[in-house]
């Protein structure tokens, strides 16, 4: 049996999508389909049910997937053991990060890491927190970095950084003229721009308002946007105010296009590493985690 066929099957089984598997493997979809059919011919049975535009594993496919998981974990363990003997640190990792982290924290961190370990290849996938946690759960990525609480007990969650959130307004806004911090009730009367459902930032802000006696229904949510950049542009245009990570607004504060206002009580949220509890940890993962923890300690 060809390793290539099993790897292609494994990618489709993890994502239950021929299209997504093709993208992750940098193959065409017909090539992925061909490899899976070759494996099905080898076993003389169907491994996937394809009905109503959905892909599901057959009982035989589930069995092959379980064995493939174990086989590739053993491959990783073998490679890691040999590299520890030779002292070589190389390999590949796929990291997933929520939007804020991917845009404002990871570029510098990964740039410094790559300079220290040039033989390690890093692939980055970007989604909101909900999407990244799902990718970790389904073994699509090796490590996730997210900006909200993760409740899945099958995952290991390690806080790497505390991120402060602040109110952002245009310089001419009424709240910008107010001295000192603002309370949640001071924000309620104004049009508020928020992130999309599933965003870690939105989840943290919604919970903050609830803890301070304000339900989502009492807020004047005027816009829902999918990235910090879009959100900042809308605030600059005077369409509303928002709450954003301080790490995302350094350029705008310097240019004077936005004003930051502290919250009372203060609001912060953890940036956390998320990974599978049972997954074998390869040497490159250990090196990245150690490097990232040291980076976060030196850049509080």
N, C-alpha and C positions, 0 to 999 in steps of 0.2 A: 504494500500500500504506500502511495506517495505521501510524504509529509505535507507537501503543498496542498493536496486535496483536503487533508484533515484540518490544516490551518484555515483554509477558505471556509470549510464547513463550520468550524468553530466560530469564525467571525460572524457568519450569517446567524448561527444559533444564538449567539450572545445578544445580537441586536434585533433578531427576528425581522430582518429586512435585507433583501439582496442589494438594494440601492445603497443603504448605509454601509454595508459590508464592503461593497465595491469602492466607496469613497475612502474608507479607512485603510483599505489594502492598496489603494492607488491602481485599481484594475477597472476594466470596463464591466458593466453588468452582465453582458453575454459571456465573458470569460469566467466570471464567478459562477454563473449558472452551469456552464460546462463542467467546471471542477466538481460541483456538487453532484451533477448527474453521473460523472465518472465514479464518485464514491458510492452513489446509490447502486450503480451497476456492479461494483465490487461486492457489496453486501447483498445484492439482489433483492432490495426492498426500498420503499420510499422512506426518506428521512424527514421530509417536510410535507405538511398539508398546505396547499395554496388555494384558498377559497375566499371569495368575496374580498379580494385585495388584501387579505391577511395571510401571514406566514406563521404556522405553528409547527412545533416538533411532533412527529409521530412517536409512539412508544419506542420504536427502534431508534429514532433520532435522539430521543431523550437519553437513551442508554449510551449511544455513541458520544453525545455531548458530555456526559458525566465522566466517561473514560478519557475523553480528549482533555478535559480540565485537569485530570490527574496526570496525564502524560506531559502536558505543557508545564505544570508545576514541577514535575520531576526534571524536565529539561532546564528550567530556571535554577533549580537546586544544584544540578550537575554543573552548569555553567558558573554559578556563584562559587562552588567549592573549588573548581579548577582555578578560577581567577584569584581566589584568596591564597592559593598555593604559589601562584606566579607573581602576586602583588599587583596585577593589572586591574585598573578600574576603568571599565568601558561597558558599553551596552546601550540600551534604549529604554526610555520611560515615556509613557503617555500621561500627561497631567491635564486635569480639567480645572477651570477656575471660573468663578462667577464674574460677571462683567466688570464690576468695580475693581476687583483684585487683578484681573487680567490686564486692565488698561492702565492702572496706576501703581501697582506694587510689583508685579511679576517681571516686567521688562528689565528693571535694574537688577533684581535678584538673580534672574536666570542668565543675564548677561555676565554678571560676576562669576556665577557658577560655571558657565561654559568656558570662561577664561581660565578657571582653575582646573577644570576637567574637560579638555577639548575632545576626548574620545567618547564622551557620553552624549548621545543624541536625545534631544528633548522634543516631544511633539505636544502641542498645546491645543486643547479644545475649550471653547468658551460657551457658556450658557448661564442661565440664572441658577440660583442655589438649588432649587428643586431639581433642575435638569442634571446638575453635577452630581448630586447625591444619587440619583437614579443611575447614572453612568457607573458610579463606584459599585453600587449594589449589583449591577449586571456585568461587572468585570470589563466594561468597555474602556475604562481608564485605570491606571495603576494608583493614582493619587489625586484627590480632589482638594481644592482650597476654596472654602466658602465663607460667607459673611453672616450666617444665621445659625441658630441652635439646630443641632441634628439629633433626632430622638431614636434612630435605629440602633438597637443594642448590639446588632451584629457587626457594627462598624466601630473602628477605633477613631476617636475624635481627640485631637491635641490642639489646644489653643496656642497660637503663635504670636498674636498681636492684638492689642485692644485699640479699636478705632473709634475716635470721637466724632459724633455727628452734631451739626450745627444748623441753625436756620439760615437760609440764604435768600436775599432780596436784592432788587436793584437799588442803587445808591439813593434814589429819590423816594423810595417807599417810606410809608409812615412808620413802620417798625424800625427802619434804619436810623431814624432820628431819635428813637427811644434810648435812654441811657441805661446800661446794665442789661442783664439777662432777661429773656422773656419766658413767660409761663405758657403751658399748652393752651390755656383759655385765651391768651392774647393772640394766638395764631388762628383760632377757630373762625373768626369773622371773615377772613380773607380767602380768596380763591387759592386752592392748594394743588400743586402739581406733584403727582406721585409716580412711582415705578409700576411696572406691570405685575399682575398676579404671578406668584411663584418667585418673585424677587426677594432676596434676603433683606435688602434695605427696606422694602415695603412692609415685610413681616415685622421687623424690629420696630418701625415707626408706628404701625397700627397697634402693637402691643403696648408701646409707650403711652399712646393716647388713652387706651383702655385703662391702664394703671392709674392714669390721672383723671379718670371720670369722664372721658369723652369717647363716645362710640363712633364708628365709621360713618353712621348715618347723620351725625351732627356736623361732619366736616363738609366743606364745599369743594369736593374734588372736581376740578375743572378740566384736567388733562391727565392722561395715563401714557407714559412714554417708556421706551424699552432700553434706554441707556443713559448714563450720567451726562454725556455730552449733549444729547437732545434735551435733557431736562434743564441743563444750565442755559442752553440757548433760549428756551422758552421763558425762563426767569429773567434773563437779560432783556428779552423783548417786552417785559412788563405784563406777561400773561398770567402771572401768579407768583406765589412764593413756594419754597419747598424746604426740605431737610435733607442735607447731603453730608457725606463724609468730608472731613477737613482735608483729607489727602487728595481729593478730586478738584479742589478749587484754588490751588496755589497760584496758577497763572492768572485767573480772573481777579483775584484779590490784588495781585501786583499791578494789573492793568486798570484796576478801579472800576471794572464793569459789574462786579458783585460785591455785596457786603455780607460778612458773617456775623451772626448774633448768637451768643451763648444761650443754652437752654437752662431753665431752672424748674425741676431738677435736671442735672446734666444727663446726657444720653450717650452711651457708648455701646459697642457690640464687638464680639470676638471675631477675629479672622482665624479659622481653624483648618488644620490638615485632617482629611477624612480618608480612611483606607479600610480595606477588608480585614476583618479580625483573623480569619483563617488563612489568608493568602501568604504564601512563603515570601519573605522579605529578601530581595536580592541585594547585593552589595551596593549597586548604584542607587537604590532607594535609600539605603542607610546613609550614604554620602550626601544625597540631596536633603534629607530630613535634617541631618546634623548641620549642614551649611545654612539651610533656611532658618533654623532655630537661632543660630549665631547671628545671622543677618537681622532677624527681628529684634533680638536683644540690643544690637548696636544701633537700630533705627526705631526707637520706641514711638 
